[in-house]
Amino acid sequence: MKQKTHSGAKKRLRLLPSGKVKRKQTKMRHLNSHMSSKSKRQLGQVVYVDDANMYQTRRTLVF
């Protein structure tokens, strides 16, 4: 059977040339009017997938 990239993963994750995987952080869609500006600003930044989750992430991003 052909291997296919997980369609949810390809919308949310980007594989970098260094081998790291870039992702957005959660908790920024709604219900954030009570949050401080600092926390909202920090949640808006891009982060990388942790080493502990890298195996599962690489399996979803076949291509």
MODELLER restraints for C-alpha pairs under 7 A, 6 or more apart:
rsr = mdl.restraints
at = mdl.atoms
rsr.add(forms.Gaussian(group=physical.xy_distance, feature=features.Distance(at['CA:4:A'], at['CA:62:A']), mean=6.44, stdev=0.5))
rsr.add(forms.Gaussian(group=physical.xy_distance, feature=features.Distance(at['CA:5:A'], at['CA:60:A']), mean=5.63, stdev=0.5))
rsr.add(forms.Gaussian(group=physical.xy_distance, feature=features.Distance(at['CA:5:A'], at['CA:61:A']), mean=5.14, stdev=0.5))
rsr.add(forms.Gaussian(group=physical.xy_distance, feature=features.Distance(at['CA:5:A'], at['CA:62:A']), mean=5.08, stdev=0.5))
rsr.add(forms.Gaussian(group=physical.xy_distance, feature=features.Distance(at['CA:5:A'], at['CA:63:A']), mean=6.09, stdev=0.5))
rsr.add(forms.Gaussian(group=physical.xy_distance, feature=features.Distance(at['CA:6:A'], at['CA:60:A']), mean=5.09, stdev=0.5))
rsr.add(forms.Gaussian(group=physical.xy_distance, feature=features.Distance(at['CA:6:A'], at['CA:61:A']), mean=6.48, stdev=0.5))
rsr.add(forms.Gaussian(group=physical.xy_distance, feature=features.Distance(at['CA:9:A'], at['CA:60:A']), mean=6.44, stdev=0.5))
rsr.add(forms.Gaussian(group=physical.xy_distance, feature=features.Distance(at['CA:9:A'], at['CA:61:A']), mean=6.76, stdev=0.5))
rsr.add(forms.Gaussian(group=physical.xy_distance, feature=features.Distance(at['CA:10:A'], at['CA:61:A']), mean=6.87, stdev=0.5))
rsr.add(forms.Gaussian(group=physical.xy_distance, feature=features.Distance(at['CA:12:A'], at['CA:23:A']), mean=6.37, stdev=0.5))
rsr.add(forms.Gaussian(group=physical.xy_distance, feature=features.Distance(at['CA:13:A'], at['CA:21:A']), mean=6.46, stdev=0.5))
rsr.add(forms.Gaussian(group=physical.xy_distance, feature=features.Distance(at['CA:13:A'], at['CA:22:A']), mean=5.71, stdev=0.5))
rsr.add(forms.Gaussian(group=physical.xy_distance, feature=features.Distance(at['CA:13:A'], at['CA:23:A']), mean=5.09, stdev=0.5))
rsr.add(forms.Gaussian(group=physical.xy_distance, feature=features.Distance(at['CA:14:A'], at['CA:21:A']), mean=5.58, stdev=0.5))
rsr.add(forms.Gaussian(group=physical.xy_distance, feature=features.Distance(at['CA:14:A'], at['CA:22:A']), mean=5.13, stdev=0.5))
rsr.add(forms.Gaussian(group=physical.xy_distance, feature=features.Distance(at['CA:14:A'], at['CA:23:A']), mean=6.78, stdev=0.5))
rsr.add(forms.Gaussian(group=physical.xy_distance, feature=features.Distance(at['CA:15:A'], at['CA:21:A']), mean=4.62, stdev=0.5))
rsr.add(forms.Gaussian(group=physical.xy_distance, feature=features.Distance(at['CA:15:A'], at['CA:22:A']), mean=6.39, stdev=0.5))
rsr.add(forms.Gaussian(group=physical.xy_distance, feature=features.Distance(at['CA:20:A'], at['CA:48:A']), mean=6.69, stdev=0.5))
rsr.add(forms.Gaussian(group=physical.xy_distance, feature=features.Distance(at['CA:21:A'], at['CA:48:A']), mean=5.55, stdev=0.5))
rsr.add(forms.Gaussian(group=physical.xy_distance, feature=features.Distance(at['CA:21:A'], at['CA:49:A']), mean=5.55, stdev=0.5))
rsr.add(forms.Gaussian(group=physical.xy_distance, feature=features.Distance(at['CA:22:A'], at['CA:46:A']), mean=6.83, stdev=0.5))
rsr.add(forms.Gaussian(group=physical.xy_distance, feature=features.Distance(at['CA:22:A'], at['CA:47:A']), mean=5.94, stdev=0.5))
rsr.add(forms.Gaussian(group=physical.xy_distance, feature=features.Distance(at['CA:22:A'], at['CA:48:A']), mean=4.58, stdev=0.5))
rsr.add(forms.Gaussian(group=physical.xy_distance, feature=features.Distance(at['CA:22:A'], at['CA:49:A']), mean=6.35, stdev=0.5))
rsr.add(forms.Gaussian(group=physical.xy_distance, feature=features.Distance(at['CA:23:A'], at['CA:46:A']), mean=5.98, stdev=0.5))
rsr.add(forms.Gaussian(group=physical.xy_distance, feature=features.Distance(at['CA:23:A'], at['CA:47:A']), mean=5.61, stdev=0.5))
rsr.add(forms.Gaussian(group=physical.xy_distance, feature=features.Distance(at['CA:23:A'], at['CA:48:A']), mean=5.79, stdev=0.5))
rsr.add(forms.Gaussian(group=physical.xy_distance, feature=features.Distance(at['CA:23:A'], at['CA:49:A']), mean=6.69, stdev=0.5))
rsr.add(forms.Gaussian(group=physical.xy_distance, feature=features.Distance(at['CA:24:A'], at['CA:46:A']), mean=5.06, stdev=0.5))
rsr.add(forms.Gaussian(group=physical.xy_distance, feature=features.Distance(at['CA:24:A'], at['CA:47:A']), mean=6.21, stdev=0.5))
rsr.add(forms.Gaussian(group=physical.xy_distance, feature=features.Distance(at['CA:25:A'], at['CA:43:A']), mean=5.84, stdev=0.5))
rsr.add(forms.Gaussian(group=physical.xy_distance, feature=features.Distance(at['CA:25:A'], at['CA:44:A']), mean=6.88, stdev=0.5))
rsr.add(forms.Gaussian(group=physical.xy_distance, feature=features.Distance(at['CA:25:A'], at['CA:46:A']), mean=6.77, stdev=0.5))
rsr.add(forms.Gaussian(group=physical.xy_distance, feature=features.Distance(at['CA:25:A'], at['CA:47:A']), mean=6.97, stdev=0.5))
rsr.add(forms.Gaussian(group=physical.xy_distance, feature=features.Distance(at['CA:28:A'], at['CA:43:A']), mean=6.93, stdev=0.5))
